[in-house]
């Protein structure tokens, strides 16, 4: 696994699906892009267990969806510094490289700032859908992964800047 920036990703993997991970202490939200890298779709929320089992599930999802690279959400502090949560996410990425199945470990990884992703998704679920707390809990991590992937896709798009594209996770949230 190589940690790359978006310019390198464009050269290494010019097309194909990306998979985003929203890595938390209890769950991992997973989303994928379409092959054209235009849309992000929430796939699932994995309840974390043993590392080997988690990595096996991620490898199976990557194979099933023909994933070419990973975008992993990096939970920076509001001032842009890295705290303990960033260290945990970076360690998870290192575990993918060192202990993951070979096909998963070989995928290039880009970091994507995930500040406020869960808050933004949760607010949308409340405001737009009046979703109950229980339903939000089931869906928020995968939807946050889709939010992270939408941000990554915007950076990867021609021009490489964040645009005000509509978030595609909303249709899945209901």
C-alpha positions as CSV (number, residue, x, y, z in Angstrom):
1,X,0.0,0.0,0.0
2,X,1.3,3.4,-0.9
3,X,0.1,6.6,0.7
4,X,-0.3,9.0,-2.2
5,X,-1.6,12.5,-2.8
6,X,-4.4,13.2,-5.4
7,X,-1.9,14.1,-8.1
8,X,-0.1,10.8,-7.8
9,X,-3.5,8.9,-7.6
10,X,-4.5,10.5,-10.9
11,X,-1.3,9.2,-12.5
12,X,-1.4,5.7,-10.8
13,X,-5.0,5.0,-11.1
14,X,-6.6,7.3,-13.7
15,X,-10.0,5.6,-13.6
16,X,-12.0,3.0,-11.7
17,X,-13.9,2.9,-8.4
18,X,-12.7,4.3,-5.1
19,X,-13.7,3.1,-1.7
20,X,-13.9,5.4,1.3
21,X,-13.5,4.4,4.9
22,X,-14.8,6.3,7.9
23,X,-12.8,4.5,10.6
24,X,-14.1,4.8,14.1
25,X,-13.3,2.9,17.3
26,X,-16.5,0.8,17.1
27,X,-17.5,0.9,13.4
28,X,-16.1,1.4,9.9
29,X,-18.4,3.2,7.4
30,X,-17.8,2.1,3.8
31,X,-18.8,3.9,0.6
32,X,-17.8,3.4,-3.0
33,X,-17.8,5.6,-6.1
34,X,-19.0,4.7,-9.5
35,X,-16.5,3.7,-12.2
36,X,-16.5,7.3,-13.5
37,X,-15.9,8.7,-10.1
38,X,-18.9,11.0,-10.2
39,X,-21.1,9.6,-7.4
40,X,-20.5,8.3,-3.9
41,X,-22.8,5.6,-2.5
42,X,-22.9,4.4,1.1
43,X,-22.4,0.6,1.2
44,X,-22.4,-0.6,4.8
45,X,-21.3,0.0,8.3
46,X,-19.1,-2.7,9.7
47,X,-19.1,-3.3,13.4
48,X,-15.5,-3.6,14.4
49,X,-14.2,-6.9,15.7
50,X,-10.9,-8.7,15.3
51,X,-8.6,-7.0,12.9
52,X,-8.2,-10.0,10.6
53,X,-11.9,-10.3,10.3
54,X,-12.4,-6.6,9.6
55,X,-9.7,-6.6,6.9
56,X,-11.1,-9.8,5.3
57,X,-14.5,-8.1,5.0
58,X,-13.0,-4.9,3.5
59,X,-11.0,-7.0,1.1
60,X,-14.1,-8.9,0.0
61,X,-16.0,-5.5,-0.5
62,X,-13.0,-4.2,-2.5
63,X,-13.0,-7.2,-4.7
64,X,-16.8,-7.3,-5.2
65,X,-16.9,-3.6,-6.2
66,X,-13.6,-3.7,-8.2
67,X,-12.0,-1.0,-6.1
68,X,-8.8,0.6,-7.5
69,X,-7.9,2.8,-4.5
70,X,-8.9,3.8,-0.9
71,X,-9.8,7.2,0.5
72,X,-9.5,7.1,4.2
73,X,-11.1,9.8,6.3
74,X,-8.5,11.6,8.5
75,X,-10.2,13.1,11.6
76,X,-8.2,16.3,12.0
77,X,-8.9,18.7,14.8
78,X,-10.7,21.9,13.9
79,X,-7.4,23.8,13.9
80,X,-6.0,21.3,11.3
81,X,-3.7,19.5,13.8
82,X,-3.6,15.8,14.3
83,X,-4.8,14.2,17.6
84,X,-5.2,10.7,19.0
85,X,-8.0,9.8,16.6
86,X,-5.7,10.6,13.6
87,X,-3.0,8.3,15.1
88,X,-5.6,5.5,15.4
89,X,-6.7,5.9,11.8
90,X,-3.1,6.0,10.5
91,X,-2.5,2.8,12.5
92,X,-5.5,1.2,10.9
93,X,-4.1,2.1,7.5
94,X,-0.7,0.6,8.5
95,X,-2.5,-2.5,9.6
96,X,-4.2,-2.8,6.1
97,X,-0.7,-2.6,4.6
98,X,1.0,-5.0,7.0
99,X,-1.7,-7.5,7.9
100,X,-4.4,-7.1,5.2
101,X,-5.1,-9.6,2.4
102,X,-2.6,-8.9,-0.5
103,X,-5.2,-7.4,-2.8
104,X,-6.4,-4.9,-0.2
105,X,-2.9,-4.2,1.0
106,X,-1.8,-3.3,-2.5
107,X,-4.4,-0.6,-3.0
108,X,-3.1,3.0,-3.0
109,X,-4.5,5.2,-0.2
110,X,-5.3,8.9,-0.2
111,X,-6.1,10.8,3.0
112,X,-9.3,12.9,3.0
113,X,-10.0,15.5,5.7
114,X,-13.2,14.3,7.4
115,X,-13.8,17.2,9.8
116,X,-17.5,17.6,10.5
117,X,-18.5,14.7,8.2
118,X,-20.6,12.9,10.8
119,X,-22.1,16.1,12.1
120,X,-23.0,17.2,8.5
121,X,-24.6,13.9,7.7
122,X,-26.4,13.7,11.0
123,X,-27.8,17.2,10.6
124,X,-29.1,16.3,7.1
125,X,-30.7,13.1,8.4
126,X,-32.5,15.1,11.1
127,X,-33.4,18.2,9.0
128,X,-34.3,16.5,5.7
129,X,-35.8,13.2,6.9
130,X,-36.7,13.7,10.6
131,X,-34.9,10.4,11.1
132,X,-35.1,8.7,14.5
133,X,-31.9,8.3,16.6
134,X,-32.0,4.5,16.1
135,X,-32.2,4.8,12.3
136,X,-29.5,7.4,12.2
137,X,-27.2,5.2,14.3
138,X,-27.6,2.4,11.7
139,X,-26.7,4.6,8.8
140,X,-24.6,7.5,9.8
141,X,-21.1,5.9,9.5
142,X,-21.7,4.7,5.9
143,X,-23.3,8.0,5.0
144,X,-20.3,9.8,6.5
145,X,-18.0,7.6,4.4
146,X,-20.0,8.7,1.3
147,X,-19.6,12.4,2.4
148,X,-15.8,11.8,2.7
149,X,-15.8,10.2,-0.7
150,X,-17.8,13.0,-2.2
151,X,-15.1,15.4,-0.9
152,X,-12.3,13.2,-2.3
153,X,-14.0,13.0,-5.7
154,X,-14.4,16.7,-5.8
155,X,-10.6,17.0,-5.1
156,X,-9.9,14.4,-7.8
157,X,-12.1,16.1,-10.4
158,X,-10.7,18.3,-13.1
159,X,-9.5,21.5,-11.5
160,X,-9.0,19.6,-8.2
161,X,-11.1,21.9,-6.0
162,X,-14.0,21.3,-3.7
163,X,-17.2,22.1,-5.6
164,X,-20.8,22.5,-4.3
165,X,-22.0,19.2,-5.7
166,X,-25.1,17.7,-4.1
167,X,-24.4,14.9,-1.6
168,X,-25.5,11.6,-3.1
169,X,-25.9,9.8,0.2
170,X,-29.2,11.5,0.8
171,X,-31.3,9.1,-1.3
172,X,-29.8,6.2,0.7
173,X,-30.5,7.8,4.0
174,X,-34.3,7.3,4.0
